[in-house]
Amino acid sequence: MTIEYKQPITLVILNQVLEWCYTDILDFSSLEMYPLLELLKISKLLDADRLCYLCEKEIRQRLSVDSVFIILKNSKELDMKEILELATSFAHQHWPQVCGHKQGMEIIGIELFQELTIGMQHYKPETKKDCSPEALPTVKSTIINDYKEILTECRFSDAELLFPASGETVKFHRAIVAAHSKPLFQLISQNNKSKQYVIEGLDSVAGTDLLQYIYYGDTTIDPIGACRLIECAIMQYSLQHMLDDCTRAVSEGITDKSSIDILRITYLPDFQTDTMKDLRKKVLSHICKNFKEIPIPTVRDTKPANIAYQMTADILDTIYKDYSPSSQVNSSIQRTTSGDEKRRDKGRERKKKT
C-alpha cells in the first residue's frame, strides 16, 4: 500500500514520525533545534497530540539564554507562531542577559532584534508566559491501547494462526509478530506466501494469549494456555522473557481440573529451575488435599511415559509423607512433644525465679 502525503515533509522527518508511531519512543536529544521544530510542525498537521507534547517539552527543556536565539530564528523561518511567542516571552523575562548576548544578536539579526525591542516596550510581567516544561498539560501515551485496538479490530491483518485440532484461526499482522523474535521471523519469512501459520502444541486460547503478549504485553495468561506456551513455544521461539509470567499464571491458576496438566510441565527437562520445583510442591499439595476431586487416572495417559511415572511416584510419596494417617499421627506426636517441652521450660523458669 502506498500513501501519498502532499504536505512538505522530508524523508528523515517521516521516518521519525513512523518510529514514534510504532514505539512511542524517539531520541529527541539527538535532534538539532531546526529538525525538532520541523517535527513539531508536522505533528500538529497530523493531529498527533502526544508527539506534539513530547516535542514541545523537549524545546522547553532546552530553552535558555543561550538557546533562545536559535529558537527565535528557526520558529520565525518555519512560521511557528506559538513557539515564537514562547521564545519571545522568555527573552523578555531575561531581557538584560538577552540584550548583552553578542553571539545571540548575530544569530537573530537586526530585524528580529528590533521586533523584540518593540515588544519589550509593551511587555508586562503579569502577562508573561510560563515557559517551563511543567506548564505543559501532560498528554499520556496511548501505545498500549493503540496496539490492543490493532489486534482486536485486526484491520489490515495479513496472516492467521491456525489451530488444526479445532480448525479455529486468529488473525494477526506478520510485521508485528515477526519483529518479536528471530525464530518467529524465520517461521513467517520461510512461508512468506502462506497466510496461515501453525505453532505446534498451541490451542486458540494459548495462541490468543501469545498474540496479546506480543502486541501489548498483556500478562493475564490462561493457566492451561500458559502450560502449553511453556512446553511448545518458550524455548522453540526464544520467548524466555515470557517464562516468569507464564509460571506465575500457572501458579495462581491451580484448580482441580488444571492440576494434572500443571504438574506435568514441572518435569519438563528444559525448565528445571527453583521456581518450577516450588510450583511442583504447590501443585502436589493441592492434588493430595483434593485427591477425590482430581482426575488421577489421566496420569496414565500422560506423555512421555517417564514423566507419567515420576508424577505418579511423587503423588504417592507426598500422600504417604504428608497426608497418610501415620504422618498425621507423627505430626500430632511432634506437636504434643513440643507442647510438653514448652511447659517444662516454663516450669524451670518459675523454679529459678522462686
Summary of the structure (lengths in Angstrom):
residues: 354
radius of gyration: 33.2
end to end distance: 95.8
largest distance: 102.0
contacts: 951
relative contact order: 0.05
helix: 68%
strand: 3%
